[in-house]
Amino acid sequence: MSRNAELFERASRSIPGGVNSPVRAFRSVGGTPRFVARAKGPHFWDAEDKRYIDYIGSWGPAILGHAHPEVVKAVQEAAVHGLSYGAPTEAEIEIAELLIERIPSIEQVRLTSSGTEATMSAIRLARGATGRNKIIKFEGCYHGHADSLLVKAGSGLLTFGNPTSAGVPPEFVAHTIVIDFNDAQGVQEAFAAHGKDIACVIVEPMAGNMNLVKPVPGFLETLRSECTAHGAVLIFDEVMTGFRVGPQGVQGITGVTPDLTTLAKVIGGGMPIGAFGGRTDIMQNIAPMGAVYQAGTLSGNPVAVAAGITTLRLLGEPGFYDRLGAQTRKLTEGLVQCARSHGVPFSADSEGGMFGMYFSEQVPKGLNDVSAGNIEHFKTFFHGMLDQGVYFAPSAYEAGFVSCMHDDAVIEATLKAADHVFKTLN
Ligand SMILES: *Cc1c(COP(=O)(O)O)cnc(C)c1O
């Protein structure tokens, strides 16, 4: 038995499914998960010391590549001074000021320990600030695992959602309206029917949890105008896209300004962190200023904050996102060219350091389009690339991530492996 298989068997005895987050388990592609022993730059090594080019990057955070020396140094220096205090620090002000300076829609910000906490808190805040209960979310967007967000569309337009997880009572999602991503008309109809009861709209402004799906022109603009017209709070969940697709997230690219923004992943540089922020008048509703309760023992953890500040500083270097975007396009354009040369229906898209690959002719516009892709092709491609030492997400419903350490040699090695694998698909 391979060492990875041995570890997986052992893990499965003590940890449900052998993993601490479900998609790591390879359930949708089959096979044995790789247990990571160490990582550096664009690579990681598994328990058998096999090296992989990594296109997950911890599902987004590793934008500087793994174990960036300056980030590691910041973590080590912070750790020496204590791991957690439960009292405020100057570094927390520094990261708050950095986030406010970089993302103009954020006037005040509060830190959490994960993206899930950030979105959960932002929704509670929107409800508390408006005194309303209903929320709108979109099919295929993921906002962490809070109860009211684990929901899919009910049957028929304007029905309330059904839980997508056991353990979520239907009553808990009774206030959640689910609409197709990119369905601006659906949003207008929901506001026409329920406008005075809608506390907020939460959206991944560029969806990254059903593979990469970009907003069509006018979609985000409609969210903005409907929220403004009806006094609802617009929340951009930029946990994945924040500092990943560009220096100001999707809001910087589209020019559509949310009331609240949630962040995590990149802003912690690999350490556990999350944040939600936005308009001061809304943020002032949080305890201890206001009546909306929100807290966290490890929120603003000094080691995580040190990693975050160093990461954000490095991302602020001139030309960073131009270079990152160019490397990512080299990858996606190379993959498309390679697939076409072997007659495999395939398309790809990217924004900054985030990309989507689709086993279909057309780039998708929503969850149904993504689901229509050739899943058998995806599985064969995934395992073929894995054999060749290239690690893509083990699911057709995930985006991919490139770091600034993915240089030309790494991209070329990836495309060479892909040429080999696409050949077997046709
Ligand atoms: C990852 C993610 C979350 C959840 O963040 P965690 O840190 O995993 O809790 C929420 N929203 C989006 C858009 C994400 O990609």
Ligand as a Chemical Component Dictionary entry (heavy atoms), coordinates in Angstrom:
data_LIG
# 
_chem_comp.id                   LIG 
_chem_comp.type                 NON-POLYMER 
_chem_comp.pdbx_formal_charge   0 
_chem_comp.three_letter_code    LIG 
# 
loop_
_chem_comp_atom.comp_id 
_chem_comp_atom.atom_id 
_chem_comp_atom.alt_atom_id 
_chem_comp_atom.type_symbol 
_chem_comp_atom.charge 
_chem_comp_atom.model_Cartn_x 
_chem_comp_atom.model_Cartn_y 
_chem_comp_atom.model_Cartn_z 
_chem_comp_atom.pdbx_ordinal 
LIG C1 C1 C 0 -13.928 29.977 1.268  1  
LIG C2 C2 C 0 -15.141 30.824 1.211  2  
LIG C3 C3 C 0 -15.932 31.098 2.339  3  
LIG C4 C4 C 0 -15.701 30.417 3.652  4  
LIG O1 O1 O 0 -14.476 30.753 4.222  5  
LIG P1 P1 P 0 -13.836 29.767 5.326  6  
LIG O2 O2 O 0 -12.607 30.507 5.747  7  
LIG O3 O3 O 0 -13.586 28.475 4.635  8  
LIG O4 O4 O 0 -14.836 29.642 6.414  9  
LIG C5 C5 C 0 -16.957 32.002 2.218  10 
LIG N1 N1 N 0 -17.213 32.611 1.053  11 
LIG C6 C6 C 0 -16.491 32.370 -0.054 12 
LIG C7 C7 C 0 -16.811 33.094 -1.320 13 
LIG C8 C8 C 0 -15.446 31.461 -0.023 14 
LIG O5 O5 O 0 -14.762 31.194 -1.135 15 
# 
loop_
_chem_comp_bond.comp_id 
_chem_comp_bond.atom_id_1 
_chem_comp_bond.atom_id_2 
_chem_comp_bond.value_order 
_chem_comp_bond.pdbx_ordinal 
LIG C1 C2 SING 1  
LIG C2 C3 SING 2  
LIG C2 C8 DOUB 3  
LIG C3 C4 SING 4  
LIG C3 C5 DOUB 5  
LIG C4 O1 SING 6  
LIG O1 P1 SING 7  
LIG P1 O2 DOUB 8  
LIG P1 O3 SING 9  
LIG P1 O4 SING 10 
LIG C5 N1 SING 11 
LIG N1 C6 DOUB 12 
LIG C6 C7 SING 13 
LIG C6 C8 SING 14 
LIG C8 O5 SING 15 
# 
